[in-house]
Amino acid sequence: MLHFKNMNDSAFIIAEIGQNHQGDFERAKEYIRIFAAEGADAVKFQTRNNKYLFSQDAYEAPYESENAFADTYGAHREILELKPEVLPLLKEECIKHGVKFMSTPFDEPSLKLLEDINVDILKIASFDLGNLPFISRMARTKKPIVMSVGGGNSDQIRSSVECILACHDNLTILHCVSEYPCEHNRLGLNNIEKLKADFPGITIGSSDHFNGILSGPVAYMKGARVFEKHVTLNRAWRGTDHSFALEPEGFRKFVRDIRRVKEMLPPKPADDLGNEKVFKKLGKSIVAYKPIAKGSVIDLDSMSGKIFRGQYIPVRQSNQVVGKRAKHDIKVGDPITFDDIEA
């Protein structure tokens, strides 16, 4: 089983499909296939029992929106929901494509459904941060948990974490700003460092609703190791999440750039410095700038640099030549070698 405590410097990247499949099973399968190929480690859906989740008056409320799929909110949500019987098939599709099957249950019946089909990872949405009864039920499944903390204060976050830790420690906390979309200057990625300090030993990550890819690498630099990003097959489709979600090519670059960060950080081996091809081809070698007589001390005014087909003493090593005595006469423009100077 995946355990988030074993992340180290690795990145775990979640493609958040949500309900961007618009209730279409075949489209949901297409999301899995495409975003698995683009580098996702997990694909995440959302699971609701709408008649349980919403009160009758909320379910039957008129819904007037450019993103509406029906005249009432309940009917709108039902159109977007996948039928329960297709969820095991989606899990099989995830296994086929080598990604984890993950979903956010928004209510107890949905949690039971996901537990029955042996979902790989459960997600606690920011909406349920601090909802300790529901969080406790999720934790008791012993499934790995990813929890977003958008809109939550420190007490709500800590009480939620402690509720989960009472059952198990396979948990990651995602910094999140609950704005859809979230502008770049509202991302607040410094909070990742605070979460790391507040919860040592727990893997911290980032869930953002920014419409670009730079947030991923920056979050990694701040210490995030789990990343959740909304995805779509077409940003122009009707729906609240499509406009800021990443299309396949954008998600590929998001994954690529996050995974590159740890490779960008180590310094170049010292033995490689100065041996780059460009220096071997175009690096200057030390030459005599004026005639240098045998026995004279070579000073800065005695030296210059010139490019040869082969390299002699590189000009960057002039500190090893200045102040040395010449063993013999050296003509203007001739390279100075270590054989030409006293040790």
N, C-alpha and C positions, 0 to 999 in steps of 0.2 A: 504493500500500500504506500502511496505517496505520503511522505511526512515533511511538513514545511520546515521543521527544525534542521533538516539536512541540506538546506539550500546553499550555504557558503556563498561563493561569488556567482553562482549560477542564476540565471533569470528564468522565471516561470511566467509564461505569457498567455493570457486568457482572451479569446475572442468573444466578446459579449454580443450575442445575437439578439438577446432579449426577445422581443416579439416582432423583429424586423422581417421574419418569415411571413407575417401577416396571416397566420393560421394555415398556411399551405405546407403540407407534409413533404411534398417533393422539393419545394423550395428550401425547407429546413435541411433536408439531406444535401442539397447543393451547397448550402452554407458550410456544412461540416466538411464536405469534400474540398471545397475551394480554400477555406481558411486553414485547414490542416496542411494543405500543400504550401501555404504561404508562411508556415512556421509556428502556428499556434500549438501550445502544449495542452490546452483545454478549450472546449467550446461551451459557452454557457447560455442556457435558456432561462425563461421565467415561467413559473407554474402557479396558476391561480385556480381556485374554485370560486368563481365570481359570485355565485348566489350565497355562498357561505361568507365570503370576504366582505361584501357590501350589504348594508342594510337595504330593506326593500325600497325605501324612498330614494336612496342613493343609486340603487340599481336601475330604478325606473325614471330617474331624472332626465329631462331633455338634455341632449348634447348637441350644441351648435358650435362647430369648429371646422376650420378648413381641413383638419385631419380626421374628421369623423367618418366612420364607416357605417354608422347607423344613427337613427334619430334619438335613441336613448343611450345613456352611458353603459348600462349593462349589456345591451345588444351589441354595442360597439366593441366592448371587451370580449364578448363571446366569439365574435368574428375573428379576433386576433389570437384566440387561444388554440393551441394544439389539442387534439382529442387525446384523452388519457391513454387510449390503447396504442397510440403510435410512439409513446415515449420509450418503451422497451426496444422498438425498432430503431429509434434514433441512437440509443445506447449501442446497439449492435453496429450501427454505422460508424460510431466513434471508434469502437474497437477495430473495425476494418481499416480505418484511416490513421490509427495510432495516436489518438488524442483522448484525453479524459472527458467524460460526460459530466457536466456540471449544471446545476440549476438553482435558482432562487425560489424557494417555496414562500408564498405570501400568507399562508394559512395552514391550519393543522391538517385538513384533508389532503392538501397538496404535499405536505411533509410526509404523511403516511404513504402516499402514492410513490414519491421518490424513494423512500426507504424500501418499499416493496420491490422496486425494480433495481435496487442496489446501485443507486447513483454514486459516482466516484467522489464528488465533492459537493458540499452544500454551501450556499452563499447566504449570508445575512445581509439584507439590504439596509441602507442607511435608515429607511423608514422604520425598521424594527430594532435599531440600536436602543438599548435600554429596556426593551420589551422582554424582561427577564423570564416570565412564564414560557414564552415561545422559544426564547434562546435556550432555556433549560431543556425543553423537549428536543430541540435540534442537537444539543450537545450529547444527550443520552443515546443518540443513534451511534455515537463513536465515529461518525464520519469526519474526514478532514473538513475544517470550516474556514471559509474566507469571509471576513467581516468588514464592510465599509463603515466609516465613521462620519460621513457627511452630516453636518448640522448638529453634531453631538458635542457636549462639553466633557471635561475631564472626568467628572464623577460618573456620567453615563457610560463613557468608554470603559472606565476601570471596573464598574460593577458588571458590565457585560462580559469583559474578559475573565473576571473572577468566576462568573457563573459557568463559563465554558471550561476553565481550568479545573473546576471541581469534578469534571468528568474525564477530561483528557487535555493534552497539550498540543494537539495537532491543529494549530491555528495560525492564521496570518491576518494581520490588521492592515487594512488599506486606507491610507489617507485619501480623502475624497472631499470635493466641494460640490454640493448639491445644487448646481446651476446648469441649465440645459439650454443652449451650450454654455460652456465656461470660457470667458475671455482669458487671454494669456496672462493678464495682470491680476487675475483673480485666482490663479492656480494654488498659490500659497504652499509651494513645495518645501519650504523650510520646515513645515510642520512634520515632515518625515523624520528629521533629526530629533525633534521633540518626542515623537512616538518611540523612536529607538531608545532614547534616554529613559522614558517613562516605563517601557516594557522590555528591559533587557532579556535576551533569551528567546524572544518571540520575533519571528520574521515579519518585517514591515514591508508594505508594498504601496502601490498607487493605483487608484481608479480615477480616471479623469474624463471629462466631457469636452475637452479642448479639441478643436477640429484639425489640429496638426499633429506632427510626429515628434517635435523637439521635446515635448514634455517627458517622453520615455527616457531618453539618455540623461536628461537633467535629473530626473527622479532617481535613476540608478546611481548617479554621482552622489546624491544625498543619502543613499543607503537603501533604497527600495530594491527588492528582489522579486516581487510578484507584481505583475502589471495586468490591469484589466482595461480593455479598450473596446468601445462600441464599434461594430462593423456593419456594413451594408453592402448589398450588391449594386445599389444605385442610389446615390445621394438625392436624386430628384424625386424619388418615390414619396407618396403621401404617408405621413406619419411623423410623430414628434421627434424621433431619434435619428432619422436618416440624414438630416442636414449636417450634423456634426460627427457622424460616424465615418470610419475609414472604409473606403472601397478596397478591393483586394490588393492593388498595387501600393496604395498608401500603407496598408497593414504590413505588407512585405517589407517595406522600408522601415516601418516602426520596429519590427522584430529585428531586422538587420542591424539597425543603429544601436539598439539596446545591447545586443550581443557583441557588438564591436567595442563597447566602452571598456570592458575589462582588459581587452587586448591593446587598447590605446595607452594604458596607464604605465606599464613597466618601462623604466628607462632602457635605452639601447645599451647592449653590452659594451663595456669600455674598449674591448679589443677591436670592435667594429668602427669606433670613432676615427675619422680621418682616412679610413680605408674604403670609403664609398666610391663607386665607379666614377662619379663626376669629378672627384678629386684626383683620381688616377689619370683621368683624361685631360682635365683642365686645371689641375692644381699647380700653383707656382712653386718652383724650386728656388732656393737661395743662390744668387749669382753675385759676382763682384761688381759693384757699382762704379768703382774706380780701381786703378792698379793697386794691388796689395803686395807689399814687399815681404820677402822671407823674414820671419822674426818679428814682424810688426803685429800690434794688437788690432784685432778686427773690431771696429766699432759700428754703430748704427749707420753712420754715413758711408761706410764701406760696402754696404749690402743693398741689394734690390731683389726683385723676383722676376722670373721668366718661365714660360711654359715650354717644356720639352716633350718629346715623344715618350720618354721614360722619366720617372721622377727621381730626383736626387734628395737633398734635404728639404722637406716642405717648409715654406715660409713661416708656417705657424710654429716651427721649432727654432725660430731665430734666437730665442732665449738661450739655446744650447750652443750657439756659435759666438754670440757677442761676448767680447772680453777674452776670447781665445787667441793664441799666437799662430800665425801662419807658418807651416813647415817649409814652404817654398813660395816663390813668386806666383801670383794668380792674376791672370789678365782680365781686363774689363769684359764682362759678359760671360765669363766662364763660370760653370757651376762650382759651388764650394761643397766639398764632401767632407765627411769626418776623417778621411785619410789626409786631407789637406791641413788639418789643424791639430794642435797638440791636445792631448786628453786633459 
